[in-house]
Amino acid sequence: MELDKYYESKTVIMSPVRSELSAVGRGLFVAIGLLLLVASGSLASANEFVVEKNVMLPMRDGVHLATDIYRPAQNGKAVEEPLPVILSRLPYNKDGQAGAAKYYATHGYVFVAQDTRGRYNSEGEWHMLSDDGDDGVDCAAWIGKQAWSDGKIGMIGTSYFGGTQHAMALAGAPELATVIPVDAMSNMGRQSLRNGGAFELRFWNWIFLNAGRGSRAARDAGTADVLATLAEQRLAYLDQLPTRRGTTPLKLAPEYEDWLVSAMEHGINDTFWAQNNIVDAPENYKDIPVYLVSGWYDSWGGNTTANFMALNRTIKGPVYMIMGPWIHGQQAAYAHGQVNFGKQAAIADQWAWRKEWYDHWLKGVDNSVGKAAPFETRVRIFVMGTGDGRKDGNGRLRHGGFWRNENEWPLARTEYTDFYLQADGGLSEAPSPIEESVTQFQFSPDNPVPTIGGNISSGDDILVQGAWNQMGGPHIWNFQQPIPLSARKDVLVFQSEPLESDLEVTGEIEVRLFASSSAVDTDFTAKLIDVYPPSEDWPGGFDLNIGDGIIRGRFRESLQREVLMNPGEAYEFTIKLYPTSNVFKKGHRIRVDVSSSNFPRFDVNPNTGEPLNRQRMSNVAVQTIYHDADHPSRIVLPVIPPQARGAVR
């Protein structure tokens, strides 16, 4: 069918000031503006833009996607000059892109915002990112043919619509000239949707929330009400996991139910998770300038550094990366959870720094890219932990830190250092000389270890994000009492003596754990903690989470296949923690907590060996952690020598 038959467009001429008004106020200003235009033939503001709403772009299979086009305007008319385009493809309602669109449309760009397939005003059926490569290519091709486009597209967006950038780059859209994927979805079977074989329940939460927001099902008012009630009852449904097809109101949004159940059943990192798999196929990524952005406490932090390493050795790019002390999508903030990293941690103007990048690669402007922060070097990291440790005015720990430019990741000057688990709960650079030494605990799936902060996104109401003292309280729905997590008998604590000097840990982190279980399948978890000593402001000290990880027993050999365990047999498990950059200060302790659950960050292993997400039973497992000469359980820390900390090498 002809495209013009699918136009439901509306053109509005606005100035930036007017677009900040309420809907009623905007309508009034538009009406007055149009009257003035009729009377005088022009508008006073030369800093205007034109908005064309709900242009229905055809995809190759006949589905049409709702698209808004923001163009610079002068004297009430759209600028005719072909311009580069900033494209945002998202599932969260394109109307929410008005602020970014206004900025770029008044700074010499056309801004295009599109509802992805099956979301809000777009036709079709939603699938988790799997359509966004082809749809992105089709969208870019249409843009490239428009008279207002100069044929160059830069993409923008965070999280899911950071993932649509990766999808389009992997699909090789000819018009795509650069991307800035922020906290972007990628490598879903590795350390994101599935993590070490376990399922990240933040995506269970995402489905329960978004099945009734902007979905096809939600277009029916009655169905929308039922799905809204489902979302309100998420804590009750968490107690009834696993979620099965046809057994909850989620069946009213079948594509969402089908994806969720399939994802929770599919642990193997194979073609099911192929979309946006950059680490295993970086050669598929278009060779364009890429600026990767994420944070030490973001859910996609580990995949961001992994993508940098994969792309940096595969494409000419150039590939840049910045990692701050941020949680998901909070690059303009400098505090989260219970911790303050200092105002210098924030990037205040979220549109201007991106514009600098776009100006350089889309317009050829000789500017700060490659010359000054945040683009001076290929890698820019925030080194946490150099604050004074006092309370700020809001009662948060002043952990502090500073920015540092680097030339690579991981850092070439890294000294990988083993810290061994000891029989007495110690953590030491010296391996244990004891011939036989174990610590045992019971893991009950009915009483999992609660999540307190960490690398979280989409945790609304069920998870708290970021940096927290590892202590319960009213902010943790499943650990209300204000007692330390270390008091639990199913949490094994291994910690160093107070450090004699500052120790910087910057890079990728692994725990190599020797363990056995009475179960044929179980989980082992590990968490790295910076232990503050007692002080005037913190009489009980402060146990600051730095990074965590998990491994599901059946995936101990490979994420590509399942192999159940022999009960009682010792295996070596590699638990990949999230990357970090943190100074453990003199007098602090380095601590590693070992357990078998971290809920609701990860789904809980029933210890039965049943197919994933199909269990009906659960067993208490007896877990044995080995820490002797023949079984040197340890954490491998990327230590930066003190003489090399302050300079790029």
C-alpha positions in Angstrom: 0.0 0.0 0.0 1.0 3.6 -0.5 2.7 5.3 2.5 0.4 8.3 2.3 -2.6 6.2 3.1 -1.0 5.5 6.5 -0.2 9.0 7.5 -1.8 10.2 10.7 0.4 13.2 10.9 0.2 16.5 12.6 2.6 19.3 12.0 3.3 21.8 14.8 5.7 24.7 14.8 7.2 25.3 18.3 10.0 27.1 20.0 12.0 25.5 22.8 10.4 27.6 25.5 6.9 26.9 24.2 7.5 23.1 24.2 8.1 23.1 27.9 4.5 24.2 28.6 1.5 22.0 29.5 -0.5 20.5 26.7 -3.1 23.2 27.1 -0.5 25.9 27.1 1.2 24.4 24.0 -2.0 24.4 22.1 -2.7 28.0 23.1 0.7 29.1 21.9 0.5 27.2 18.7 -2.9 28.8 18.0 -1.6 32.3 18.7 1.5 31.5 16.7 -0.5 30.4 13.7 -2.7 33.5 13.9 0.5 35.7 13.9 1.8 33.7 11.0 -1.3 34.5 9.0 -1.2 38.2 9.9 2.5 38.8 9.4 3.8 36.0 7.3 6.4 35.0 9.9 7.1 34.1 13.5 9.4 36.1 15.8 11.6 33.2 16.9 14.3 31.9 14.6 15.0 29.0 17.0 12.0 26.8 16.0 11.3 23.3 15.0 8.5 21.5 13.1 7.0 18.3 14.4 5.3 15.7 12.2 3.6 13.2 14.3 2.8 9.5 13.7 4.2 9.1 10.2 3.6 5.4 9.6 6.8 4.0 8.0 6.4 0.7 6.1 8.7 -2.2 7.0 9.6 -5.0 4.5 6.8 -7.3 5.8 4.1 -4.7 5.5 4.0 -3.7 9.2 4.0 0.1 9.8 5.8 1.8 12.6 4.7 5.1 14.2 7.4 7.8 13.7 7.8 11.4 14.8 10.0 13.7 12.8 11.4 16.9 14.3 13.0 19.4 11.8 14.7 22.7 12.4 12.6 25.6 11.3 13.1 29.3 10.5 10.4 31.9 10.2 7.8 29.3 10.6 9.0 26.9 7.9 11.1 23.8 8.0 14.7 24.2 6.9 15.1 22.8 3.4 18.8 22.0 3.7 19.6 18.3 4.0 20.8 17.6 7.5 22.2 14.7 9.5 19.6 12.7 11.5 19.6 11.6 15.2 17.4 8.5 15.4 15.8 7.0 18.6 14.0 3.7 18.3 12.4 2.7 21.6 9.6 0.6 23.2 8.8 3.2 25.8 6.6 5.7 23.9 8.3 8.0 21.4 6.5 11.0 22.9 9.0 10.8 25.8 11.7 11.8 23.3 10.4 15.4 23.0 13.1 16.9 25.2 16.0 15.4 23.3 14.2 16.1 20.0 13.8 19.7 20.8 17.4 20.1 21.7 18.8 18.5 18.5 16.2 20.0 16.2 17.3 23.4 17.4 21.0 22.6 17.0 21.1 21.7 13.4 19.8 18.1 13.3 16.6 16.3 12.2 15.5 14.1 15.1 13.5 11.0 14.4 11.7 9.1 17.2 10.0 5.7 16.5 7.9 3.3 18.5 9.4 -0.1 18.0 7.3 -2.9 16.6 4.2 -3.8 18.6 4.7 -0.9 21.0 2.4 2.1 21.6 1.3 3.5 18.2 3.2 1.0 16.0 1.7 -2.0 14.3 2.9 -5.5 14.6 3.8 -7.9 17.4 6.5 -7.1 20.0 9.5 -9.4 20.2 12.5 -8.8 22.4 14.9 -7.0 20.1 14.8 -9.7 17.4 13.0 -7.5 14.9 15.1 -4.4 15.5 17.9 -5.2 13.1 15.7 -5.5 10.0 13.3 -2.8 11.2 16.2 -0.4 11.9 17.6 -1.0 8.4 14.2 -0.3 6.8 13.8 2.8 8.9 17.3 4.1 8.0 16.7 3.4 4.3 13.5 5.5 4.4 15.2 8.3 6.2 18.1 8.2 3.7 15.6 8.9 0.8 14.0 12.0 2.3 14.9 15.4 1.0 15.6 16.7 4.5 18.2 14.0 5.2 21.9 14.2 4.1 22.1 10.4 4.4 24.0 10.2 7.7 22.3 8.9 10.8 23.6 8.9 14.4 21.6 6.9 17.0 20.8 7.8 20.6 19.3 5.9 23.5 19.7 4.1 26.8 19.0 0.5 27.8 16.5 -1.1 25.5 17.0 1.6 22.9 20.7 1.4 23.4 20.1 -2.2 22.3 18.3 -1.0 19.2 21.5 0.9 18.3 23.5 -2.3 18.6 20.9 -4.2 16.6 21.1 -1.7 13.7 24.9 -1.7 13.7 25.0 -5.5 13.7 22.5 -5.4 10.7 24.8 -3.1 8.9 22.4 -0.3 8.0 24.3 1.7 5.2 23.1 5.1 6.5 24.2 4.5 10.1 27.3 6.6 10.7 27.8 6.5 14.5 26.2 5.2 17.7 26.3 6.1 21.4 24.8 3.0 23.1 24.3 3.9 26.8 23.8 1.0 29.3 22.8 -1.0 26.2 21.2 -4.4 25.9 23.6 -6.9 24.5 25.0 -10.5 24.9 21.8 -11.6 26.6 22.9 -15.2 27.2 26.2 -14.2 28.8 25.9 -11.7 31.7 22.6 -9.9 31.4 19.2 -11.6 30.9 20.9 -14.9 31.8 24.0 -14.5 34.0 26.2 -17.5 34.5 23.2 -19.6 33.5 20.9 -18.0 36.1 18.0 -15.8 35.0 18.0 -12.1 36.0 14.5 -11.5 37.5 14.7 -7.8 36.6 13.4 -9.0 33.2 10.6 -10.9 34.8 9.8 -7.6 36.4 10.1 -5.8 33.1 7.6 -8.1 31.4 5.1 -7.9 34.3 5.2 -4.1 34.1 5.3 -3.6 30.3 2.8 -6.2 29.2 0.2 -3.6 30.3 2.0 -0.5 29.2 2.0 0.3 25.5 1.3 -3.3 24.4 -1.2 -4.5 21.9 -3.2 -6.1 24.7 -3.3 -2.8 26.7 -5.2 -1.1 23.8 -8.3 -2.8 25.3 -9.3 -0.9 28.4 -10.5 -3.9 30.3 -7.4 -6.0 29.5 -5.3 -3.0 30.5 -6.9 -2.9 33.9 -6.3 -6.6 34.5 -2.6 -6.3 33.4 -2.2 -3.2 35.6 -3.5 -5.2 38.6 -1.0 -8.0 37.7 1.8 -5.5 37.8 0.7 -4.2 41.3 0.8 -7.8 42.6 4.3 -8.6 41.5 5.6 -9.4 45.0 2.9 -12.0 45.4 3.7 -13.6 42.0 7.4 -13.7 43.0 6.4 -16.1 45.8 4.8 -18.4 43.2 7.7 -18.8 40.7 8.2 -20.3 38.3 5.8 -18.4 36.0 4.1 -20.9 33.6 2.2 -20.4 30.4 -1.6 -19.9 30.8 -1.6 -19.8 34.6 -1.6 -16.0 35.2 -3.3 -13.0 33.7 -0.1 -12.5 31.7 -1.7 -14.9 29.2 -3.7 -11.9 28.1 -0.5 -10.5 26.5 0.6 -13.7 24.8 3.8 -12.4 23.1 5.1 -11.2 26.5 4.2 -14.4 28.3 5.7 -16.5 25.6 9.0 -14.6 25.6 9.3 -14.6 29.4 8.6 -18.3 29.8 10.8 -19.2 26.9 13.6 -17.1 28.3 13.3 -18.5 31.8 13.4 -22.0 30.3 16.3 -21.4 28.0 19.6 -21.3 29.9 22.1 -22.3 27.1 23.8 -19.3 25.4 23.0 -20.3 21.8 20.9 -19.0 18.9 18.0 -18.2 21.2 20.1 -15.4 22.6 21.8 -14.5 19.3 20.3 -11.0 18.8 22.9 -8.4 19.9 25.5 -11.0 20.7 28.5 -8.8 20.1 31.1 -10.7 22.1 30.8 -13.9 20.0 30.4 -12.1 16.6 32.1 -8.7 16.7 32.9 -9.0 13.0 29.2 -8.5 12.2 29.3 -5.0 13.7 29.4 -2.1 11.2 32.8 -0.3 11.2 31.7 3.1 12.5 32.7 5.3 15.4 31.2 3.9 18.6 31.0 5.5 22.1 30.1 3.0 24.7 28.7 4.4 28.0 27.9 2.6 31.3 28.6 2.4 35.0 30.2 0.3 37.6 26.8 -0.3 39.2 24.8 -0.7 36.0 23.2 -4.0 34.9 25.0 -3.8 31.5 28.4 -2.7 32.9 30.0 -6.1 32.3 28.7 -6.3 28.8 29.9 -2.8 28.0 33.5 -3.5 28.9 33.2 -6.9 27.1 31.9 -5.1 24.0 34.7 -2.6 24.1 37.3 -5.4 24.2 35.6 -7.3 21.3 35.0 -4.3 19.1 38.3 -2.6 19.8 40.2 -5.5 18.3 37.8 -6.0 15.4 36.7 -2.7 13.9 38.6 0.5 13.2 35.9 2.5 14.8 37.2 4.3 16.6 35.7 2.7 19.7 35.5 4.8 22.9 34.3 3.9 26.3 33.4 5.8 29.5 32.6 4.0 32.8 31.3 6.1 35.7 30.2 5.2 39.3 26.6 5.2 38.0 23.5 3.1 38.1 21.3 2.5 35.1 20.7 5.6 33.0 22.0 8.0 35.7 25.0 9.6 34.1 23.8 13.1 35.3 23.8 12.0 39.0 26.7 11.5 41.4 24.9 9.6 44.3 22.8 6.5 44.5 21.7 4.1 47.1 23.5 5.1 50.3 26.7 6.4 48.7 27.9 9.8 47.4 30.7 9.8 44.8 31.2 13.6 44.6 29.7 16.1 42.2 32.6 15.6 39.8 31.2 12.1 39.0 28.2 13.5 37.1 28.0 14.6 33.5 25.6 17.4 33.9 24.5 18.2 30.4 23.3 15.0 28.8 22.6 16.4 25.4 25.6 18.7 24.9 28.3 16.1 25.3 26.5 13.8 22.8 26.1 16.7 20.4 29.9 17.2 20.5 30.3 13.6 19.3 27.7 13.9 16.7 29.1 17.2 15.4 32.4 15.6 14.9 31.3 12.4 13.2 28.2 13.6 11.3 29.2 17.2 10.4 33.0 16.9 10.4 33.5 19.6 13.1 37.0 19.8 14.5 36.2 19.9 18.2 37.0 18.2 21.5 36.7 14.6 20.2 40.1 13.1 20.6 41.3 16.2 22.4 39.5 16.9 25.7 37.2 15.1 28.2 35.1 13.1 27.9 36.7 12.3 24.6 40.4 12.9 25.2 41.4 9.2 25.2 39.7 6.0 24.1 38.9 5.0 27.7 37.8 7.2 30.5 37.1 5.6 33.9 36.0 6.9 37.3 38.2 5.5 40.1 35.9 5.1 43.2 36.9 5.1 46.8 39.1 8.2 47.5 36.5 10.1 49.6 36.8 10.8 53.3 34.2 8.2 54.3 32.1 10.7 56.3 28.4 11.2 56.0 27.1 13.9 53.6 24.2 16.2 54.4 21.8 13.4 53.3 23.4 10.7 55.5 25.2 9.0 52.6 28.7 7.6 52.7 31.2 9.9 50.9 33.0 7.2 49.0 34.3 9.7 46.5 36.6 9.2 43.5 38.1 10.8 40.5 38.2 10.6 36.7 41.2 9.1 34.9 42.0 8.8 31.2 43.3 5.4 29.9 44.4 4.1 26.6 43.0 0.5 26.8 40.8 -1.9 28.8 41.8 -3.9 30.7 44.8 -1.7 31.8 48.1 -2.9 30.4 49.8 -2.3 33.8 47.4 -4.6 35.7 48.9 -7.0 38.2 46.4 -9.9 38.6 46.6 -10.9 42.2 45.1 -13.9 43.9 43.5 -13.5 47.3 42.8 -17.0 48.8 39.9 -18.0 51.0 41.2 -19.3 54.3 39.9 -21.8 56.8 39.3 -19.3 59.5 37.3 -16.9 57.3 40.4 -15.0 56.3 41.4 -13.7 52.8 45.1 -13.6 52.1 47.6 -13.4 49.2 49.2 -16.5 50.6 47.5 -19.8 49.6 46.4 -22.1 52.4 49.0 -24.7 53.4 46.4 -26.9 55.0 45.9 -30.3 53.3 42.2 -30.6 53.9 39.9 -27.7 54.8 36.2 -27.0 54.1 33.4 -24.9 55.2 29.8 -26.1 54.8 26.4 -24.5 54.9 22.8 -25.4 54.0 21.1 -23.6 51.1 17.3 -23.6 51.3 15.5 -22.4 48.2 12.6 -21.4 50.4 14.8 -18.8 52.3 17.1 -17.3 49.7 19.7 -14.6 50.5 18.1 -11.2 49.8 19.5 -8.8 47.2 20.8 -5.5 48.7 21.8 -3.3 45.8 24.1 -4.1 43.0 24.1 -4.0 39.2 20.4 -3.6 38.7 18.0 -2.1 36.2 14.2 -2.5 35.7 14.1 -3.3 39.4 11.1 -1.1 40.2 9.7 -2.1 43.6 11.4 -5.4 43.9 15.1 -4.4 43.8 17.2 -1.5 45.0 20.0 -0.3 42.7 23.6 0.5 43.3 25.7 1.0 46.4 24.4 0.0 49.8 25.5 -1.0 53.2 24.9 -4.7 53.2 22.3 -4.6 55.9 18.6 -5.2 56.0 15.9 -2.7 56.7 12.6 -1.3 55.5 14.0 -0.6 52.1 14.5 -4.3 51.5 11.1 -6.0 51.2 12.4 -9.5 51.9 14.9 -8.6 54.7 13.2 -6.0 56.8 15.2 -6.3 60.0 18.2 -4.0 60.3 20.8 -6.8 60.7 23.9 -7.3 58.5 23.7 -9.7 55.7 26.9 -11.4 57.0 24.8 -12.6 60.1 23.0 -15.1 57.9 24.2 -18.6 58.4 24.1 -19.3 54.7 26.5 -16.5 53.9 30.2 -17.4 54.2 32.4 -14.4 54.9 36.1 -14.3 53.9 37.9 -11.0 54.6 41.4 -9.7 54.7 43.2 -8.1 57.6 43.0 -4.3 57.6 45.0 -3.0 54.6 48.4 -1.5 55.4 48.2 0.8 52.4 45.7 1.8 49.7 45.0 -0.9 47.1 43.4 0.0 43.7 41.4 -2.7 42.0 40.5 -1.8 38.4 39.4 -4.3 35.8 37.6 -7.6 35.3 37.1 -9.8 38.3 36.6 -13.5 38.8 36.1 -15.8 41.8 37.5 -19.3 41.2 35.7 -21.5 43.7 36.2 -25.1 44.6 32.9 -26.5 45.8 30.6 -29.5 46.0 27.0 -30.0 46.7 24.6 -32.7 47.8 22.4 -31.6 44.8 22.8 -32.5 41.2 22.3 -28.8 40.3 22.7 -25.7 42.5 24.0 -22.2 42.4 27.1 -20.5 43.9 27.3 -16.7 44.3 30.1 -14.3 45.2 30.2 -10.7 46.2 33.1 -8.3 46.6 32.8 -5.8 49.5 34.8 -2.8 50.6 34.6 -3.0 54.4 34.9 0.4 56.1 36.1 0.3 59.7 34.0 1.7 62.5 34.1 5.5 62.7 32.4 8.4 64.4 29.9 8.7 61.5 29.6 5.0 61.0 30.0 3.3 64.5 29.2 -0.1 63.0 31.4 0.4 59.9 30.0 0.2 56.4 30.0 -2.9 54.2 29.9 -1.4 50.6 29.0 -3.8 47.8 31.4 -3.4 44.8 30.4 -6.2 42.5 28.7 -9.7 42.4 28.1 -12.7 40.3 26.6 -16.2 40.1 27.2 -19.5 38.4 24.6 -22.2 37.9 26.1 -25.7 38.5 24.9 -27.3 35.3 26.7 -24.5 33.3 30.0 -24.8 35.2 31.8 -26.3 32.2 30.3 -24.0 29.5 27.4 -21.6 29.0 26.8 -23.6 25.8 25.7 -26.9 27.4 24.2 -28.3 30.5 25.9 -31.0 32.6 24.5 -32.0 35.9 26.8 -32.5 38.9 27.6 -35.7 40.8 26.6 -35.1 44.4 29.6 -34.8 46.7 32.1 -34.3 43.9 34.3 -31.2 44.0 34.4 -29.0 41.0 36.0 -25.7 40.1 33.4 -23.0 39.4 34.3 -19.6 37.8 32.1 -16.8 39.0 32.4 -13.7 36.9 31.8 -10.5 38.9 31.1 -7.2 37.3 34.1 -5.0 36.4 35.0 -2.1 38.7 37.5 0.5 39.6 37.8 1.1 43.4 40.5 2.1 45.8 40.3 -0.1 49.0 41.8 2.5 51.4 44.3 1.8 54.2 42.6 0.4 57.2 39.7 -1.1 55.1 39.3 -4.8 54.6 38.6 -6.7 51.3 35.8 -9.1 51.8 34.3 -11.9 49.7 30.9 -13.3 50.6 30.0 -16.7 49.2 26.5 -18.2 49.2 24.1 -19.9 46.8 21.4 -17.3 46.2 20.9 -13.6 45.6 17.1 -13.0 45.4 15.4 -11.4 43.5 18.4 -10.4 41.5 18.6 -14.0 40.2 16.0 -16.8 40.1 16.4 -19.3 42.8 17.8 -22.8 42.0 15.5 -25.5 43.4 18.4 -27.9 43.7 16.5 -30.6 42.0 18.0 -30.7 38.5 14.6 -30.4 36.9 14.4 -28.6 33.6 14.8 -24.8 34.0 11.6 -23.0 35.1 9.6 -26.2 35.1 10.3 -27.4 38.7 7.6 -28.4 41.1 9.8 -29.5 43.9 12.8 -28.0 45.9 15.4 -29.5 48.1 17.7 -28.1 50.8 21.3 -28.6 49.6 24.4 -29.1 51.7 27.1 -26.9 50.1 30.8 -27.5 50.7 33.4 -24.8 50.0 37.0 -26.0 49.8 40.0 -23.8 50.7 43.1 -26.0 51.1 46.3 -26.6 49.2 44.7 -28.8 46.6 41.6 -26.7 46.2 42.8 -23.0 46.3 39.5 -21.1 46.2 40.3 -17.5 45.5 39.3 -14.1 44.0 41.5 -12.8 41.3 41.8 -9.0 41.6 43.2 -6.7 38.9 45.5 -4.6 41.1 47.0 -1.4 39.7 50.5 -0.8 41.1 50.6 2.4 43.3 53.4 4.0 41.3 51.3 3.8 38.2 47.8 4.9 39.4 47.8 8.5 38.5 49.0 8.4 34.9 48.0 6.9 31.6 50.6 4.3 30.5 
